[in-house]
Amino acid sequence: MAVVKLTGAQARGIVRRYRQGGITHAALAEEHGVSEKLIWRLVHGKGYGLRRGEHRTCKLSDSDVRAIRQTYAAGGVRQRELAERYGVSQTAISLLVLGRFRRAAGGL
């Protein structure tokens, strides 16, 4: 198998498609030319460096958190839309914009 480098957007798209259901790790792997192991790691949050902050399990960097807070404060975007854009849950977005999570990241 040739070495394929996925972009962050591709990796997030793979995770979204898997979470919607109806597709297997094997099918996604074949479609994107990567191993099933990589797909498994992506959908289980085990790697590929997607939007990571300083903590190794963090999906959002501090700059992502500030951008989310600023975008939401400006209006015109729903929490669900931000969640899909950044590959996190709507609940996580809610906690961020309310300042109950990641206060040290700023943007409040």
C-alpha positions as a Python dict, from the first residue, in 0.01 Angstrom:
ca = {
    (1, 'M'): (0, 0, 0),
    (2, 'A'): (136, 339, -97),
    (3, 'V'): (191, 597, 174),
    (4, 'V'): (-107, 833, 182),
    (5, 'K'): (-109, 1149, 392),
    (6, 'L'): (-457, 1261, 490),
    (7, 'T'): (-532, 1625, 552),
    (8, 'G'): (-704, 1725, 874),
    (9, 'A'): (-1022, 1795, 678),
    (10, 'Q'): (-1014, 1448, 521),
    (11, 'A'): (-960, 1284, 859),
    (12, 'R'): (-1248, 1478, 1015),
    (13, 'G'): (-1466, 1383, 717),
    (14, 'I'): (-1384, 1016, 769),
    (15, 'V'): (-1480, 1041, 1136),
    (16, 'R'): (-1808, 1218, 1048),
    (17, 'R'): (-1899, 957, 787),
    (18, 'Y'): (-1828, 671, 1026),
    (19, 'R'): (-2037, 830, 1302),
    (20, 'Q'): (-2331, 868, 1063),
    (21, 'G'): (-2333, 491, 1033),
    (22, 'G'): (-2372, 250, 746),
    (23, 'I'): (-2002, 223, 659),
    (24, 'T'): (-1727, -2, 790),
    (25, 'H'): (-1364, 61, 874),
    (26, 'A'): (-1268, -157, 578),
    (27, 'A'): (-1482, 39, 332),
    (28, 'L'): (-1344, 372, 450),
    (29, 'A'): (-988, 238, 437),
    (30, 'E'): (-1031, 116, 80),
    (31, 'E'): (-1198, 438, -29),
    (32, 'H'): (-914, 655, 106),
    (33, 'G'): (-624, 420, 33),
    (34, 'V'): (-521, 382, 396),
    (35, 'S'): (-509, 94, 643),
    (36, 'E'): (-803, -22, 852),
    (37, 'K'): (-585, 38, 1157),
    (38, 'L'): (-556, 408, 1069),
    (39, 'I'): (-934, 432, 1026),
    (40, 'W'): (-983, 261, 1362),
    (41, 'R'): (-743, 507, 1527),
    (42, 'L'): (-923, 803, 1371),
    (43, 'V'): (-1276, 702, 1469),
    (44, 'H'): (-1167, 610, 1823),
    (45, 'G'): (-978, 936, 1877),
    (46, 'K'): (-640, 766, 1904),
    (47, 'G'): (-431, 970, 1671),
    (48, 'Y'): (-337, 1149, 1356),
    (49, 'G'): (-288, 1479, 1536),
    (50, 'L'): (-627, 1625, 1458),
    (51, 'R'): (-657, 1971, 1607),
    (52, 'R'): (-459, 1891, 1914),
    (53, 'G'): (-366, 2133, 2185),
    (54, 'E'): (-83, 2080, 2428),
    (55, 'H'): (-248, 1782, 2595),
    (56, 'R'): (-216, 1477, 2374),
    (57, 'T'): (-588, 1388, 2385),
    (58, 'C'): (-709, 1743, 2323),
    (59, 'K'): (-900, 1788, 1996),
    (60, 'L'): (-892, 2166, 2005),
    (61, 'S'): (-593, 2395, 2039),
    (62, 'D'): (-616, 2713, 2247),
    (63, 'S'): (-642, 2918, 1927),
    (64, 'D'): (-934, 2696, 1812),
    (65, 'V'): (-1110, 2758, 2144),
    (66, 'R'): (-1064, 3135, 2111),
    (67, 'A'): (-1187, 3125, 1750),
    (68, 'I'): (-1497, 2926, 1852),
    (69, 'R'): (-1578, 3173, 2129),
    (70, 'Q'): (-1529, 3475, 1904),
    (71, 'T'): (-1730, 3325, 1617),
    (72, 'Y'): (-2018, 3229, 1844),
    (73, 'A'): (-2017, 3568, 2019),
    (74, 'A'): (-2036, 3745, 1682),
    (75, 'G'): (-2362, 3559, 1611),
    (76, 'G'): (-2502, 3399, 1299),
    (77, 'V'): (-2369, 3051, 1370),
    (78, 'R'): (-2524, 2770, 1571),
    (79, 'Q'): (-2335, 2561, 1824),
    (80, 'R'): (-2414, 2249, 1619),
    (81, 'E'): (-2246, 2404, 1312),
    (82, 'L'): (-1934, 2488, 1512),
    (83, 'A'): (-1931, 2136, 1656),
    (84, 'E'): (-1938, 1981, 1307),
    (85, 'R'): (-1672, 2221, 1180),
    (86, 'Y'): (-1431, 2136, 1463),
    (87, 'G'): (-1518, 1768, 1502),
    (88, 'V'): (-1649, 1788, 1860),
    (89, 'S'): (-1992, 1758, 2022),
    (90, 'Q'): (-2244, 2040, 2056),
    (91, 'T'): (-2215, 1994, 2433),
    (92, 'A'): (-1840, 2063, 2415),
    (93, 'I'): (-1908, 2384, 2220),
    (94, 'S'): (-2168, 2489, 2477),
    (95, 'L'): (-1926, 2434, 2764),
    (96, 'L'): (-1658, 2632, 2580),
    (97, 'V'): (-1873, 2934, 2501),
    (98, 'L'): (-2017, 2941, 2854),
    (99, 'G'): (-1665, 2941, 2996),
    (100, 'R'): (-1715, 2620, 3193),
    (101, 'F'): (-1436, 2444, 3005),
    (102, 'R'): (-1087, 2561, 2901),
    (103, 'R'): (-1104, 2902, 3068),
    (104, 'A'): (-727, 2939, 3042),
    (105, 'A'): (-749, 2934, 2661),
    (106, 'G'): (-896, 3284, 2670),
    (107, 'G'): (-1145, 3452, 2444),
    (108, 'L'): (-1408, 3503, 2714),
}
